[in-house]
Amino acid sequence: MKAMILAAGKGTRVRPLTYDLPKPMIPVLGKPVMAYIVEHLAKCGVQDIMVNVSYLHEKIESYFGEGSQFGVRIGYSFEGYMTESGEVIPEALGSAGGMKKIQEFGRFFDETTIVLCGDAIIDLDINAAIAEHKRKGAIASVITREVPWDKVSDYGVVVSDADGRIQKFQEKPKREDALSNQVSTGIYIFEPEAIDMIPSGEVFDIGSQLFPLLAEKGMAFYALNHDFQWLDIGSVTDYWGVLQSLMTGEVPKMQVPGEQVRPGVWVGLNTRIDWEDTIITGPVYIGAGCHIEAGSKILGPTWIGHGSHICAGATVTRSILFEYTRVLPEANLHELIVCNEYAVDRDGNMSRFSEEEDLGLNNARDRRYARRTKDSADAADEVDVETEVDAAPLGVVASVEQSKLSYAQ
């Protein structure tokens, strides 16, 4: 059995998370969302996986390599070109165009192949879906789910008859124009004949172009309704919601990593929590090498990435902090995602640290804050232990007050 993962897009709807990461590399409980897909494919017996890449392609390729650590074989198809000066320019071909390029290069699609978007966590019974696809004699099938009517504009809408044969496909229609609330989950099954219908050398999309073409020509094109876990990260709001659900245990098979040091509080290695006047209400994950100062307040579900620093008096509520985030004294973060130099709320409203002085955030790798702290302490003839700790790399305990540098309970 073969599979293809679609991973060439820019992920514009999840910016700023994708300014420095391709969408399939967005972390979920500490590892890229695409890793869950590869692991599930391997579990279902898929051995060969092609991935089309373009934007920030090297980050996907360097993480997954040739797939040996997952027990599969992974190949890549880069979409773009190099200028005369040697600069690599990503230029995606569209989801269907990417498949066509792969097929013309090496005839990868020589048997029934499952194609998945690289931005969702699933537990679909792939073998059962393919068996149904073959029973119906389909050349193309879409795995579908029903969604609330107010969400249809976020998805490709499928209109099918009583047998599941697709009559019409609408790509992200307005609510008032939608003919159904049955939507594509971004999981497709194709026979080689479907790939043959994609024009060569063109930017071509699966949802907005290939599927309407199949429906118009009356091909054996089916919707397969299956009950399975589908955690879609289509937008910033989706990402925030998925992490909240996972942290609260709504997805039983996925557990918060780290060691549970108090009920609902998990930590990574070499993490320091000063518990005096500190309130932490789980579920909360605090990554490796973090420092939680005394007098801070963290209310879950909250994820704090490795190397982060929560200063005294700060409050963090139902938020997601990527690695090396410093929350300054008395700052109040409420339902935010903090990624690199940006903060974005659950509705997608974005702020940049350098442009918003009152955000109360900066980069925990910035030693200038630590030097200011040390200068203040020196003036009072005191030694600031935290300054020394910040200088230690992850996984290395500084010698100063070594007994206090673990999660002191």
Summary of the structure (lengths in Angstrom):
residues: 409
radius of gyration: 24.0
end to end distance: 50.5
largest distance: 82.3
contacts: 1356
relative contact order: 0.10
helix: 28%
strand: 30%
